[in-house]
Amino acid sequence: PAGRGDSEAQGVRELYWAGDDGPPGGDKGQGGPGGEVGLSGGTCPHPEGGARGPRLPPISQIHAHEAHRRKLHNTIQDMKGNIRVFCRLRPHVEEEGTGVIRPLLEDGSSHGTGVEVTMPGTEDGHPGPQHLFTFDRVFGPAASQDDVFLEISQLVQSALDGQKVCIFAYGQTGSGKTHTMLGEPENPGMIPRAMDKIFESSRGLQAQGWEFRMRASMMEIYNEEYRDLLGKGAAPPRGHKVVHDACGNTTVSDLTVIDVMQSGGVETLMKRALSQRSIGATALNERSSRSHCVFTLRIEGSCQGTGESSNGVLNLIDLAGSERLSKSMSVGDRLKETQAINKSLSALGDVICAIGSKAEHIPYRNSKLTWFLQPCLGGGAKTLMFVNLSPASQAAGESLCSLRFASKVNACEIGAARSRSGPLKN
């Protein structure tokens, strides 16, 4: 909900200067997380006066501040909630008719927390009903990819810190999901920007003695089947299987997993994968994604100097667009694809409703999509959903359905995310 985490600044100040919660040795640092840190040894002053803590060797001080940063970072993310919803309205195209969606933006900003939908009026001139929704963040059509990524970059950092993170885009076909998640070479989306962030941040940690192994995979869920988008050979005879273990780890059988060392390597893999993704033309979109596309990065880290280790997972998902059969005019293979897409998105809605009502049984097994997403929705991860909207008047009904679904997601509460980090095992 809007306003979630409003007390973060005060909470961080209290945590940062709390006597029992500081870094080892009692050193409170200077400048706070992300600020300037003195590395010359000696004691660091408390802002109210007085010296705190013994002299620390520079490398020990660096490790202490990094451990403290992680603690504060994860506390802030927990304050914001483990499931969040961002709304993004794509720009209006003239031939689409009158826009019916108005983002309620902060003065002089490209974002806010509210969105208003005015449904088309009746034939006799009566205005249509209005609906108001609030989310964690609403981006207007002028918001750039930079603006959007700035708001999710801290979740990406959580994956490097050992958390499971899932970010997915939901909305009708043609609403801008693929633009948001993948973008274009000259204007990359969230997935390539997330990779740049991961590798940039990991280089800073490597200077502190951390070592990382990163492995990428990419698959699609097409007609209720998992398909490897990086595989070179034929699919396994019995198909790919998703298995979740007791620790919340997810394994996809026979899926190609490739070690990556830099964001450029990921870009090459993505080009290869996307060339195999199922795309088709419908009456609503001449290049409609006919599958849910899942990019996964597994991040294993270790620091011999502190004995720490971490295991993070970042899932970035471009969902296929929901479509009304009467409007998409799908036939043949397109009809089968549309039915499979709508079934899986409906199953996702059923899971969200069950979570929201705290039902004893959550129907994760009703689709391949919800079964894969179980750890992301079941309390073991930090999850963010983009609801992408078209401003077109002819899309008002679908936009309203998307917003109502997103509102249900926004009202859900899931358990605390678990950080998969701890002492380094020999």
Order of alpha helices (4+ residues) and beta strands (2+ residues): alpha-beta-beta-alpha-beta-beta-beta-beta-alpha-beta-alpha-beta-beta-alpha-beta-beta-beta-beta-beta-alpha-beta-beta-beta-beta-alpha-alpha-alpha-beta-alpha-beta
